[in-house]
Amino acid sequence: MSRPTIKADLLAASRTSYDQMMALCHQLAHPEADFSFVITDKMTEVHWQRDKNVRDVLIHLYEWHQLVLTWVRANQAGQVQPFFPPPYNWRTYGKLNQTFIAQHQATTLASAEALLANSHREMMTLVATLSNEALFTKQYFSWTGTTALGSYFVSSLSSHYDWASKKIKRQLKADKIK
């Protein structure tokens, strides 16, 4: 599916990608077990090492929803706030991702699923309240800089769910090999 550029497509893509991702999670033979797929030399992105299991992936998605929700709500209320909490920024957000996972080591898979389901609903509700113009016009809001607000939603909803699905599919493939 192409990257959404209107609200209706963003909502549809996000709903579809979320449902597909969760269906993949429920197909795993041992959803609470650590991933057993082989990490190859071509898998250089940090997340391959960072996320040890499905819970870590779902928590990562949940925490990014929280970043967006907190940022949008604060700025809509007139409280100027950067996207990342201090001291993090676009150059150091990898460390924030590590922090998210570390904070949730005691979180169960069931709790991670519930947290994500709730934050997904909150994100979808927030998107529904915004116009196409507010979502997809660059610099519509001063606090989004040169980026359209919709880009943040696409990245943390449909595109992020597609990323997670690829990881889960990798584990499903590993389960079949065993």
C-alpha positions in Angstrom: 0.0 0.0 0.0 1.3 3.5 -0.8 2.0 6.0 1.9 -1.3 7.8 2.8 -1.8 11.4 1.7 -5.4 11.9 2.8 -7.1 11.3 6.1 -9.4 8.5 4.8 -6.4 6.6 3.5 -4.5 7.1 6.7 -7.3 5.7 8.8 -7.9 2.8 6.4 -4.2 1.9 6.1 -3.7 2.1 9.9 -6.7 0.0 10.6 -5.7 -2.7 8.0 -2.0 -2.7 9.0 -2.9 -3.0 12.7 -5.3 -5.8 12.2 -2.8 -7.7 10.0 0.0 -7.2 12.5 -2.1 -8.5 15.4 -3.3 -11.5 13.3 0.3 -12.3 12.7 1.1 -12.1 16.4 -1.7 -14.5 17.1 -0.3 -17.0 14.6 3.0 -17.3 16.5 3.6 -20.8 18.1 5.1 -19.2 21.2 4.2 -15.5 21.3 5.8 -14.9 24.7 9.2 -16.6 23.7 12.2 -14.6 22.6 12.7 -14.4 18.8 14.6 -17.3 17.4 15.3 -16.1 13.9 18.8 -15.7 12.7 20.0 -12.1 12.5 22.1 -11.8 9.3 24.9 -9.3 8.3 22.3 -7.5 6.2 20.1 -6.8 9.2 22.1 -3.8 10.4 19.3 -1.8 11.9 19.5 -1.5 15.7 16.0 -2.8 16.2 17.0 -6.4 15.2 19.2 -6.5 18.3 16.9 -4.4 20.5 13.6 -6.2 20.2 13.9 -9.6 21.8 10.3 -10.7 21.5 6.8 -9.6 20.4 6.2 -7.8 23.7 9.2 -5.5 22.9 7.8 -4.8 19.5 4.3 -3.9 20.8 5.8 -1.8 23.6 7.9 0.1 21.0 4.7 0.9 19.0 2.8 1.9 22.1 5.5 4.2 23.3 5.7 5.9 19.9 2.0 6.4 20.1 2.5 8.1 23.5 5.1 10.4 22.0 2.7 11.5 19.3 -0.3 11.8 21.6 1.5 13.8 24.3 3.1 16.1 21.7 0.0 16.8 19.8 -2.2 17.3 22.8 0.3 19.6 24.5 0.8 21.8 21.4 -2.9 21.9 20.6 -3.4 23.2 24.2 -0.9 26.0 23.5 1.9 24.4 25.5 4.9 24.4 23.2 6.6 21.1 23.5 9.1 19.3 21.3 8.3 15.9 19.9 10.9 14.1 22.0 11.2 14.6 25.7 14.4 16.2 26.8 17.3 15.2 26.5 16.3 13.3 23.4 16.2 14.5 19.8 16.2 13.0 16.3 19.9 12.2 16.6 19.5 10.4 20.0 16.1 8.8 19.8 17.7 5.3 19.5 18.6 5.7 23.2 15.0 6.6 23.9 13.9 3.4 22.2 16.3 1.4 24.4 14.8 3.1 27.4 11.2 2.2 26.4 12.2 -1.5 26.2 14.0 -1.4 29.5 11.1 0.2 31.3 8.7 -2.5 30.1 10.7 -5.7 31.0 8.1 -6.6 33.6 5.2 -5.8 31.3 3.4 -9.0 30.1 2.5 -9.7 26.5 -1.2 -9.4 27.4 -0.6 -6.0 29.0 1.5 -4.9 26.0 -1.4 -5.9 23.7 -3.9 -4.0 25.8 -1.7 -0.9 26.0 -1.2 -0.9 22.2 -4.9 -1.5 21.5 -5.8 1.5 23.7 -3.2 3.7 22.2 -4.1 2.7 18.7 -7.8 3.7 19.4 -6.6 7.0 20.8 -4.5 7.7 17.8 -7.3 6.8 15.4 -9.7 9.0 17.3 -7.2 11.9 17.2 -6.7 11.5 13.5 -10.5 11.5 13.0 -10.8 14.9 14.7 -8.3 16.5 12.3 -9.0 17.8 8.8 -7.1 16.7 5.7 -5.6 20.2 5.6 -4.4 20.0 9.2 -2.9 16.6 8.6 -1.3 16.9 5.3 -0.4 20.6 4.8 3.3 21.2 5.6 3.7 23.9 8.2 0.0 24.0 8.9 1.0 24.0 12.6 4.0 26.0 13.6 5.1 23.2 16.0 5.5 20.6 13.3 8.3 22.5 11.7 8.6 21.8 7.9 6.8 18.5 8.2 3.1 17.8 7.9 1.4 16.5 11.1 0.1 13.6 9.1 3.6 12.3 8.5 4.0 11.7 12.2 0.7 9.7 12.2 1.6 7.7 9.1 5.0 6.9 10.6 3.7 5.8 14.0 0.6 4.0 12.7 0.5 2.2 9.3 4.2 2.4 8.5 5.2 1.3 12.0 2.7 -1.6 11.9 4.1 -2.7 8.6 7.6 -2.6 10.1 6.4 -4.7 13.0 4.7 -7.2 10.7 7.9 -7.8 8.9 9.6 -8.7 12.1 6.8 -11.0 13.2 6.8 -12.7 9.8 10.5 -13.4 10.2 9.6 -15.3 13.4 6.7 -17.1 11.8 9.2 -18.3 9.1 11.6 -19.4 11.8 8.8 -21.3 13.6 8.1 -23.3 10.4 11.7 -24.2 10.0 11.9 -25.8 13.4 
